[in-house]
Amino acid sequence: MKGISRIIMSAALALPFSQPLLAQQSGTIVYEVTAKTDPERMRGFQRGGGNGDDAPQVPDVITFKQTLTFSNGHAKLATERPNFGNGGGRWGGRARRDTSNAPAQGPGMGQRRMGGMMGRNNAQYFDLTNKKVLHVFSTFGEDRKTYYSEEDFIVAADTKTSEKTKKIAGYTCKKATVKLKDDTYTVWYTTELPFSFSPINGLLPEANAVVLVAEGGKRAFNATSVNLQAVTDTDLSIPAGAEKISQEQMKDIRQQEMEKLRKRQPQM
């Protein structure tokens, strides 16, 4: 009887730990993203153009949502982008991507959003098992091709940790201050999830951290929810047929495609 009791006790003690661990293999993290804009620069990308009173009004700050969906070592970050089109619409629907930082932050250039390098995709992919960002880009035109390159998750080199903690979306988070290129971020991160992730590569204070809040001078990411649940979205891997290339090759292809687009734009 004593032996049976020990087995039952051991099973009961194991349940609280094993069940959440299994549940944590899939779910979603929703971030609210706030970013400062350059209204003059962004106005030049408006469809319909316009000058003076007819020009679209570009806000100084835009807010949109990013959702990280993860399951079994794979993840996808989908972005609902602010509306930069047609002049009179509301700011906040789905629209073209914010590329204000993309050209200067190509592969190997240091600071960049983990969701940067998206091309025409509305998603960024991650290999959580091997801690890699998978940058995907598709060319334009009838002979469209899709490429991807890999980038390792970067643990921040210039980090000041703090003893402060607080709960965010149900998780205990530690505070850190991270210097990344020309900006300083206040970061709140948890080590209670079984993978690593940051919405900006280079902001991880620890190798096994998930950043839930990152607030810098130009943009901020705030996790509004973390839901551990079965994931119905099975499309968490890069597009089938995507060709693997180096980061430098990706940079060159992007620049070539952007130059093609610029040449197609009507001259003002």
VEXVO-182195 format. One record per atom (N, C-alpha, C): residue in three letters; x, y, z. Coordinates in steps of 0.02 Angstrom, whole numbers, plus 32768, in hexadecimal, padded with zeros to 4 digits. Example, Ala and Ser with C-alpha at 12.3 -4.5 7.8 and 13.67 -1.06 7.14 Angstrom:
ALA82947EE48186 ALA82677F1F8186 ALA82947F5B8186 SER82827F908162 SER82AC7FCB8165 SER82858002818A 
END
This chain:
MET80297FC38000 MET800080008000 MET802B803F8000 LYS8061803B8027 LYS808D80768029 LYS80AB80837FE5 GLY80BD804D7FC1 GLY80DA80567F7F GLY80A980767F4F ILE806A80607F51 ILE8036807C7F26 ILE802B80C67F37 SER802B80D67F77 SER8021811B7F8C SER805881487F71 ARG8096812E7F73 ARG80CE81567F59 ARG80C581647F0F ILE80AE81307EE9 ILE80A481397EA1 ILE806E816D7E93 ILE8037816A7EBA ILE8001819A7EB0 ILE801981E07EC1 MET803E81E67EF9 MET805882277F0D MET808782447ED8 SER80B282197EBC SER80E282307E89 SER80BD82477E4B ALA808982237E36 ALA806282367DFC ALA803F82787E07 ALA802482817E44 ALA800082BF7E53 ALA802E82FA7E53 LEU806B82F17E6E LEU809B83287E6F LEU80B483397E29 ALA80B683077DFD ALA80D083127DB9 ALA809E83367D8D LEU805E832E7D99 LEU802B834A7D6D LEU802F83957D65 PRO803583BD7D9B PRO803784057D92 PRO8070841D7D67 PHE80A683F57D64 PHE80E0840B7D3E PHE80DD83F17CF6 SER80C783B37CED SER80C983967CAA SER809283B17C7D GLN805683BC7C98 GLN801F83D27C6E GLN802A84197C52 PRO803D844B7C7C PRO804B848D7C5F PRO8083848B7C2D LEU80B684617C38 LEU80EE845D7C0A LEU80D684477BC5 LEU80A984157BC4 LEU808E83FE7B84 LEU806484367B64 ALA803D84597B8D ALA8011848D7B72 ALA803884C77B54 GLN807484D27B6F GLN809B850B7B59 GLN80BD85017B15 GLN80B384C77AF7 GLN80D384BB7AB6 GLN80B084E07A7E SER807584FA7A89 SER8051851E7A54 SER802785567A73 GLY801A858A7A4A GLY7FF185C17A62 GLY7FFF86007A3B THR7FEB86397A57 THR7FF486797A35 THR800986AE7A68 ILE802F86DE7A4F ILE803E871B7A74 ILE802A87567A48 VAL800187827A63 VAL7FEA87BC7A3E VAL800D87FB7A58 TYR802D881F7A2B TYR804F885D7A3D TYR802A88997A1F GLU802488CD7A47 GLU800F890E7A2C GLU804F89367A1F VAL8056894C79E1 VAL8093896F79CC VAL808389B979C0 THR80AA89E479DE THR80A48A2C79D4 THR80E48A4579B5 ALA80DF8A6A797E ALA811B8A81795A ALA81138ACA7945 LYS81488AEF794D LYS81498B347934 LYS81548B3278E8 THR81368B6278C5 THR813E8B65787D THR81628BA47868 ASP81778BA5782A ASP81908BE1780A ASP815A8BF677D9 PRO812B8C2277EE PRO80F18C3277C4 PRO81038C49777D GLU81378C727776 GLU814A8C8A7734 GLU81618C507707 ARG81888C247724 ARG81A18BEB76FD ARG81688BBC76EB MET813D8BAD771B MET81078B7E770F MET80D48B9A76DE ARG80CA8BDB76DE ARG809A8BF976B0 ARG80AD8BEC7667 GLY80ED8BE6765B GLY81038BD97617 GLY80F18B9575FD PHE80DD8B67762C PHE80CA8B247617 PHE807E8B1B7611 GLN80588B51761C GLN800F8B4B761B GLN7FF68B4175D4 ARG7FC88B1575CD ARG7FA58B0E758D ARG7F768B497585 GLY7F778B64754B GLY7F4B8B9D753F GLY7F6F8BDF754A GLY7FA88BDC7570 GLY7FD18C177579 GLY7FAA8C527594 GLY7FB28C8C7575 GLY7F908CC8758B GLY7FC08CF875AD ASN7FB48D3775A6 ASN7FDD8D6A75C5 ASN7FB18D9975ED GLY7FCF8DBC761C GLY7FAA8DEE7642 GLY7F718DCF7669 ASP7F358DEE7663 ASP7EFA8DD67689 ASP7EE38D927670 ASP7EF58D807631 ASP7EDE8D417616 ASP7F0B8D06762A ALA7F458D147646 ALA7F748CDF7657 ALA7F5A8CB67692 PRO7F668C747691 PRO7F518C4A76C9 PRO7F748C607709 GLN7F508C5E7741 GLN7F6C8C717780 GLN7F8C8C3477A2 VAL7FCC8C3877AC VAL7FF18C0177CA VAL7FFB8C0F7814 PRO7FE88BE17841 PRO7FF08BED7888 PRO80398BE9789D ASP804A8C0878D4 ASP808E8C0578EE ASP809D8BC1790D VAL80698B9F7926 VAL80718B5E7946 VAL803C8B2E792B ILE80508AF2791B ILE80208ABF7903 ILE80228A847933 THR7FE98A617937 THR7FE38A267961 THR7FC689ED7938 PHE7FE489B37940 PHE7FCB8978791D PHE7FD9893A7947 LYS7FC38901792F LYS7FC888C37956 LYS7FF588917932 GLN801C886C795A GLN804288337941 GLN803087F6796A THR802787BD7949 THR80158780796B THR8049874A795D LEU806987327991 LEU809886FA798A LEU807186B97998 THR8070868D7967 THR8052864C796F THR808A86187970 PHE808B85EE79A3 PHE80C285BE79AA PHE80A8857879B8 SER80CC8546799F SER80B9850179AA SER80F484D47997 ASN810884A979C6 ASN813A847679BA ASN817A84907999 GLY819484C779B2 GLY81D484E1799A GLY81D0850E795E HIS819485187942 HIS818A85457909 HIS816085817920 ALA816A85BA7900 ALA814285F57912 ALA813B862378D6 LYS8106864A78D8 LYS80F8867B78A3 LYS80DF86BB78C4 LEU80FB86F478B0 LEU80E6873578C9 LEU80BF87587892 ALA807E8760789C ALA80538781786A ALA804687C97881 THR804587F77852 THR803E883E7861 THR7FFF885A7841 GLU7FD6887C786A GLU7F9F88A47851 GLU7FB988EA784A ARG7FC08902780D ARG7FE489407801 ARG7FB5897B77FE PRO7FCF89B57811 PRO7FA689F2780D PRO7F988A0477C5 ASN7F638A2877BA ASN7F4C8A3A7777 ASN7F6F8A79775F PHE7F9B8A73772D PHE7FBC8AAD7710 PHE7F9F8ABE76CC GLY7F658AA576BC GLY7F4B8AAE7679 GLY7F0F8ADC7674 ASN7EFE8AEF7639 ASN7EC38B137620 ASN7EAF8B527646 GLY7EDB8B70766B GLY7ED08BB47682 GLY7E9F8BBF76B9 GLY7E618BAC76B2 GLY7E308BC176E4 GLY7E1C8B8B7715 GLY7E3D8B507711 GLY7E278B19773B GLY7E3D8B217783 ARG7E278AF177AB ARG7E3B8AF077F1 ARG7E7F8ACF77F7 TRP7EA48AE47829 TRP7EE58AC67837 TRP7EDB8A8B7866 GLY7EEB8A50784E GLY7EE78A17787B GLY7ECE89D7785A GLY7EBB89D6781B GLY7EA6899977F9 GLY7EE2897477DE ARG7ED5894277B5 ARG7F0B891D7796 ARG7F248945775A ALA7F648946774F ALA7F7F896C7717 ALA7FC78959770B ARG7FEA898576E8 ARG802F897576D6 ARG805C89777713 ARG80958955770D ARG80C0894F7746 ARG80E6898F7755 ASP80F989977793 ASP812389CF77A8 ASP816B89BB779B THR818C89D97769 THR81D089C87758 THR82008A007769 SER81EE8A28779B SER82168A6377AA SER825D8A5277BF ASN82688A1577D7 ASN82AB8A0377ED ASN82CB89CE77C0 ALA82A589B17792 ALA82BE8977776E ALA82FD89827745 PRO830389B5771A PRO833D89B876EE PRO837F89BD7714 ALA838089E2774B ALA83BF89EB776F ALA83CD89B2779F GLN839F898277A3 GLN83A7894E77D5 GLN83A2890A77B5 GLY83C38901777E GLY83C388C0775D GLY83EE888F7782 PRO83F688527768 PRO841D881F778A PRO84638837779B GLY8478882777D8 GLY84BB883877ED GLY84C488817800 MET848E88A87803 MET849488EF7811 MET84868901785A GLY847C88CE7885 GLY847288DD78CB GLY842888E078DD GLN840F891978F4 GLN83CA891D790D GLN8399891478D5 ARG836688EB78E1 ARG832E88E478B4 ARG82F688C078D8 ARG82BA88CC78C4 ARG828288A778E0 ARG8287885F78CB MET8275883178F8 MET827287EC78E4 MET823E87E478AC GLY820F881078A9 GLY81DD880D7875 GLY81EE8838783A GLY822B884D7830 GLY8241887877FB GLY8245885477B8 MET82688853778A MET82758829774F MET823A87FF7739 MET81FE88197736 MET81C487F07727 MET81B287EE76DD GLY81CF881A76B4 GLY81BC881B766E GLY817288287668 ARG81518800763D ARG810988097635 ARG80E187DC7664 ASN810387B4768C ASN80DF878C76BD ASN80C887B776F6 ASN809087A47715 ASN807987C77750 ASN808D879F778E ALA80C4877A778A ALA80D9875277C2 ALA8124874977C2 GLN813F874077FE GLN8185872F7807 GLN818886EB782A TYR81B886C27817 TYR81BB867D7831 TYR81F78674785E PHE81F18643788D PHE8226863778BD PHE822F85EC78C9 ASP826D85D978D0 ASP827F859578E6 ASP8291859C7930 LEU8260858F795B LEU826A859979A2 LEU8299856479C0 THR8299852979A3 THR82C484F479BC THR830E850679B4 ASN831F8520797A ASN83658532796C ASN8373857C7975 LYS834185A2798D LYS834885EA799B LYS83618611795E LYS8337860E792A LYS8348863078EC LYS830C865878D2 VAL831A869378B7 VAL82E986B97892 VAL82ED86A37849 LEU82B48696782A LEU82B3868277E4 LEU829686BC77BB HIS82C286E2779B HIS82AD871C7774 HIS82958704772F VAL82588716771E VAL8239870076DF VAL822C873C76B2 PHE823B87357672 PHE822E876B7643 PHE821A874D75FF SER81E5876875E1 SER81CF8753759F SER81D9878C756D THR81F3877B7533 THR81FD87AE74FF THR81BB87BF74DE PHE81BD87F374B5 PHE8181880B7494 PHE818087F4744B GLY814687FA742B GLY814187E973E5 GLY812987A373D9 GLU812487917399 GLU810A874F7386 GLU813A87177399 ASP817A87247399 ASP81AB86F173AA ASP81BC86F373F4 ARG818A86FB741C ARG819287027465 ARG81B686C77483 LYS81E786D574AF LYS820B86A374D4 LYS820B86B5751E THR820E86837548 THR820F868E7590 THR8251867475AD TYR8270869E75D6 TYR82B0868E75F5 TYR82AA86937641 TYR82D986727663 TYR82DD867C76AB TYR8326867776C1 SER8335869B76F7 SER837786977715 SER836F868F7760 GLU83A386757781 GLU83A1866877C8 GLU83CC869977EE GLU83B586AB7829 GLU83DB86D77856 GLU83D386BD789D ASP840A86B678C1 ASP8407869E7906 ASP83E686D27933 PHE83C186BA7965 PHE83A986E77999 PHE83E6870879BB ILE83E1874879C7 ILE8419876D79E4 ILE8409877F7A2D VAL843487697A5A VAL842E877C7AA0 VAL845187C07AA8 ALA842F87EF7AC8 ALA844888337ACE ALA848B88347AF2 ALA84B9885B7AD6 ALA84FC88617AF3 ALA84FF88977B29 ASP84D788CC7B20 ASP84D889057B4E ASP849789057B76 THR849688DF7BAD THR845A88D67BD5 THR846788E57C1F LYS8439890A7C3E LYS843B89167C85 LYS83FD88F77CA4 THR840688C57CCE THR83CD88A47CEC THR83B888C77D2C SER837C88B77D43 SER836088D57D7F SER8341889F7DAA GLU833988AE7DEA GLU8318887F7E17 GLU82CC88857E13 LYS82B388B77DEE LYS826B88C27DEA LYS824A888B7DC1 THR820F88787DD8 THR81E688487DB3 THR819E885F7DB3 LYS817788487D83 LYS812F88547D82 LYS810D88217D56 LYS80CD88197D5F LYS80A687EA7D37 LYS808E880C7CF7 ILE809987EC7CBF ILE808088047C7E ILE805F87C97C5C ALA802087D17C4A ALA7FF9879D7C29 ALA7FFC875B7C50 GLY8001875F7C93 GLY800187247CBC GLY804587067CCB TYR807B87257CB1 TYR80BE870A7CBA TYR80EA873A7CE2 THR8112871E7D0E THR814287467D33 THR817A875D7D05 CYS8185879E7D01 CYS81B787BA7CD4 CYS81EC87DF7CFA LYS822987DB7CE1 LYS826288007CFC LYS826D883F7CD1 LYS828B88727CF0 LYS829788B07CCC LYS82E088B47CB7 ALA82EB88CF7C7B ALA832F88DB7C64 ALA832F891A7C39 THR8368893B7C36 THR837289737C09 THR83A5895E7BD5 VAL839289647B96 VAL83BC894B7B60 VAL83CE89847B30 LYS840D898D7B23 LYS842589BD7AF2 LYS842D89997AB0 LEU840989AF7A7D LEU840D898F7A3C LEU841589C57A06 LYS844F89C779E9 LYS846189F879B8 LYS84578A3E79D4 ASP842A8A6779B7 ASP84238AAC79CD ASP83E68AB679FA ASP83CD8A807A17 ASP83928A867A42 ASP839C8A5C7A81 THR83788A6F7AB5 THR83798A4A7AF4 THR83328A327B04 TYR832C89F27B14 TYR82EB89D37B1F TYR82E489BE7B68 THR82A989C97B83 THR829589AA7BC2 THR827289697BB1 VAL828D89327BC9 VAL827588F07BB5 VAL825B88CB7BF3 TRP822188AC7BEC TRP8207887E7C1E TRP8201883A7BFD TYR822088077C1C TYR822387C67BFC TYR8216878E7C2F THR81FD87567C16 THR81F0871D7C40 THR821B86E17C2A THR822A86B77C5B THR824D86797C4C THR821F863D7C5B GLU81DE864A7C5F GLU81AE86167C71 GLU819085F37C34 LEU81A586067BF9 LEU818E85E57BBC LEU81C885BC7B9F PRO81BA85847B7F PRO81EF85557B6A PRO820F85667B27 PHE821885A67B18 PHE823A85BA7ADB PHE825286027AE4 SER8276861B7AB2 SER828E86607AB3 SER826D86877A7B PHE826186C87A88 PHE824586F37A54 PHE824A873C7A68 SER825687667A37 SER825187AF7A3F SER823787CC79FE PRO820A87FD7A01 PRO81F1881D79C4 PRO82278844799F ILE825E885479C1 ILE8298887379A2 ILE82D5884779B0 ASN82F5882F797C ASN833088057987 ASN8368882F79A3 GLY8386881679DA GLY83BA883C79FC GLY83A488567A40 LEU8365884B7A52 LEU834B88647A92 LEU8346882D7AC7 LEU835B87F07AB8 LEU835587BB7AE9 LEU838887C67B22 PRO837087D27B5F PRO839F87DC7B97 PRO83C1879A7BAB GLU839E87627BA0 GLU83B887207BAF GLU83AA86F27B74 ALA83D086BC7B70 ALA83C8868E7B38 ALA8384866C7B37 ASN836786607B73 ASN8327863D7B78 ASN82F1866C7B93 ALA82E786A37B6F ALA82B786D57B85 ALA828386E17B4F VAL824886F57B64 VAL8214870D7B36 VAL820587557B4A VAL821187847B1D VAL820687CA7B2B VAL81BB87D97B23 LEU819B87F17B58 LEU815488017B55 LEU8149884D7B4F VAL817A88747B64 VAL817688BD7B5C VAL81BA88D77B48 ALA81BC89027B15 ALA81F989247B01 ALA81E6896B7AEE GLU81FE899C7B14 GLU81EC89E17B08 GLU822A8A0A7AFA GLY822F8A247ABC GLY82678A4D7AA7 GLY82508A937A96 GLY827E8ABB7A7C GLY826D8B007A6C GLY82428B077A2E LYS82448AD67A00 LYS82208ADB79C1 LYS81E68AAA79BC ARG81EA8A7379E0 ARG81B38A4379DD ARG81B08A1A7A1D ALA817589FD7A28 ALA816A89D57A64 ALA813F89987A53 PHE814E89617A75 PHE812989237A6D PHE8110890E7AB1 ASN80CF89057AB8 ASN80B188F27AF8 ASN808488B57AEE ALA8094887E7B0F ALA806B88427B0A ALA802A884C7B30 THR7FF388477B0D THR7FB1884F7B2D THR7F94880C7B43 SER7FAD87D57B26 SER7F9487937B3B SER7FC7875D7B27 VAL7FC987297B51 VAL7FEE86EC7B41 VAL7FBE86B37B4D ASN7FAC86907B19 ASN7F7B865A7B1E ASN7F9C86187B0C LEU7F9E85EA7B3C LEU7FB885A77B2F LEU7F7D857B7B1C GLN7F7D85657ADE GLN7F4485417AC4 GLN7F58851B7A86 ALA7F2C84EE7A70 ALA7F3884CB7A31 ALA7F3584FE79F9 VAL7F6184F679C8 VAL7F6685257991 VAL7F4685077953 THR7F16852A7936 THR7EF5851278FA THR7F1A852678BB ASP7F44855B78C1 ASP7F6B85727888 ASP7FA785447880 THR7FA68519784D THR7FDC84EA7842 THR801185057812 ASP8005854077F6 ASP8033855E77C6 ASP8066858977EB LEU809285677811 LEU80C2858B783A LEU81098584781E SER810F856577E5 SER8151855D77C5 SER8155858A7788 ILE819285957770 ILE819C85BF7736 ILE817985A176F9 PRO816785CA76C7 PRO814485B1768C PRO81698578766A ALA814485477654 ALA8162850F7630 ALA8185852775F1 GLY81BF850C75E4 GLY81E4851F75A8 GLY8211855B75B0 ALA8211857A75EC ALA823D85B475F6 ALA8286859E75F3 GLU82AE85C675D1 GLU82F485B675C7 GLU831F85D775FE LYS834985AF761C LYS837485C97651 LYS83B085EE7633 ILE83BC862B764B ILE83F486537635 ILE841686727672 SER845086927667 SER847386B2769E SER845286F576AE GLN8463871176E7 GLN8448875276FA GLN845E878976CA GLU849B878476B2 GLU84B387B77682 GLU848E87B17640 GLN848187747629 GLN845A876B75EC GLN8414878675F4 MET83F6877B7630 MET83B38795763D MET83B387E17639 LYS83E588007656 LYS83EA88497654 LYS83EE8862760C ASP8417884275E3 ASP841E8857759D ASP83DD884F7576 ILE83BA88177580 ILE837B880A755C ILE8347883E7571 ARG8342884C75B0 ARG8312887E75C7 ARG832088C375A8 GLN835F88D575A7 GLN83718916758A GLN836089197540 GLN836C88E3751D GLN835C88E074D5 GLN831188E674CA GLU82E988C474F2 GLU82A188C674EA GLU8285890B74FC MET82A1892A7530 MET828A896D7543 MET829B89A0750C GLU82D4899774EC GLU82E789C374B6 GLU82B889BB747B LYS82A2897E746C LYS827289727437 LYS823089967446 LEU821B89927485 LEU81DC89B37498 LEU81E289FF7492 ARG821B8A1B74A6 ARG82248A6374A1 ARG82208A7A7459 LYS823B8A53742C LYS823B8A6673E5 LYS81F48A6373C8 ARG81C98A3A73E6 ARG81848A3673CE ARG81598A6F73E8 GLN816E8A8F741D GLN81478AC5743A GLN81468B01740B PRO810D8B237404 PRO810A8B5F73DA PRO81368B9773F7 GLN815A8BB973CB GLN81858BF073E1 GLN815C8C2D73F1 MET81698C4B742D MET81448C867442 MET81658CC47428 
END
